[in-house]
């Protein structure tokens, strides 16, 4: 089996495992997934919002906030898990597309 095939199989497995970020915190009543804290969640956890986080929190708006589409917030854990998987696929496609585009541009310059 080729190395790239193994890579894509690994990426596919990671895509399918991506809903664990939703399922495990839900199962263990842990709140937000680790590292996915917004400014409000951070204030609840620590008691204040660091100035840098507060300043930069409005700088970037995610294309798929909370990894879901508008109106999918009430679809339950199964619907949100599907949204996580779709979000992972979209993110990987965008990343691969950008890498291929940059590679093509750099190859033409040489």
C-alpha positions in Angstrom: 0.0 0.0 0.0 1.4 3.4 -0.9 2.3 6.0 1.7 -0.3 8.5 0.4 -3.0 5.9 0.6 -2.1 5.2 4.3 -2.1 8.9 4.9 -5.6 9.4 3.5 -6.9 6.4 5.4 -5.5 8.0 8.6 -7.1 11.3 7.8 -10.4 9.5 7.1 -10.2 7.8 10.5 -9.5 11.2 12.2 -12.4 12.7 10.4 -14.7 10.0 11.7 -13.3 10.4 15.2 -13.8 14.2 15.2 -17.2 14.0 16.9 -15.4 12.7 20.0 -14.8 16.4 20.8 -18.6 16.7 21.3 -19.5 13.3 22.6 -16.9 12.9 25.4 -17.6 16.3 27.1 -21.3 15.6 26.8 -20.9 12.1 28.3 -18.8 13.3 31.2 -20.7 16.6 31.7 -17.4 18.4 31.2 -18.7 21.5 29.4 -16.8 22.7 26.3 -14.3 20.5 24.6 -10.7 21.1 25.8 -9.2 24.2 24.1 -12.4 25.3 22.5 -13.1 28.0 25.0 -14.4 31.4 23.8 -14.0 34.5 25.8 -17.2 33.9 27.8 -16.2 30.3 28.6 -12.7 31.4 29.6 -14.2 34.0 32.0 -16.3 31.2 33.6 -13.2 29.0 34.0 -10.6 31.5 35.1 -12.7 34.4 36.5 -11.5 37.0 34.0 -10.7 37.4 30.3 -7.1 38.1 29.5 -6.6 41.4 27.7 -5.0 39.8 24.6 -7.9 37.3 24.3 -10.5 40.0 24.8 -8.8 42.2 22.2 -8.4 39.4 19.6 -11.7 37.6 20.2 -13.6 39.7 17.7 -10.8 39.6 15.1 -11.6 36.2 13.6 -15.1 34.9 12.8 -15.1 31.2 12.0 -16.8 30.2 8.7 -18.5 27.4 10.5 -19.0 28.6 14.1 -19.1 25.8 16.6 -18.5 23.4 13.6 -22.1 23.5 12.7 -24.4 25.2 10.2 -27.1 27.7 11.0 -30.1 26.0 12.3 -28.3 22.8 13.2 -27.8 23.8 16.9 -31.0 22.0 17.9 -30.5 18.8 15.9 -29.1 16.9 18.9 -25.8 15.0 19.3 -26.2 13.0 16.1 -26.8 16.1 14.0 -24.0 18.0 15.6 -21.7 14.9 15.1 -22.5 15.0 11.4 -21.8 18.7 11.3 -18.4 18.0 12.9 -17.6 15.5 10.2 -18.7 17.8 7.4 -16.7 20.6 9.0 -13.6 18.3 9.1 -14.0 17.4 5.5 -14.4 21.0 4.4 -11.4 22.1 6.4 -9.2 19.4 5.0 -10.4 20.1 1.4 -9.6 23.8 1.9 -6.2 23.0 3.4 -5.3 20.5 0.7 -6.5 22.9 -2.0 -4.4 25.8 -0.6 -1.3 23.5 -0.3 -1.7 22.3 -3.9 -2.2 25.9 -5.1 0.9 27.2 -3.3 2.9 24.2 -4.5 1.9 24.9 -8.1 2.8 28.5 -7.9 6.2 27.8 -6.3 6.9 25.1 -8.9 6.2 27.5 -11.8 8.6 30.1 -10.3 11.4 27.6 -10.5 
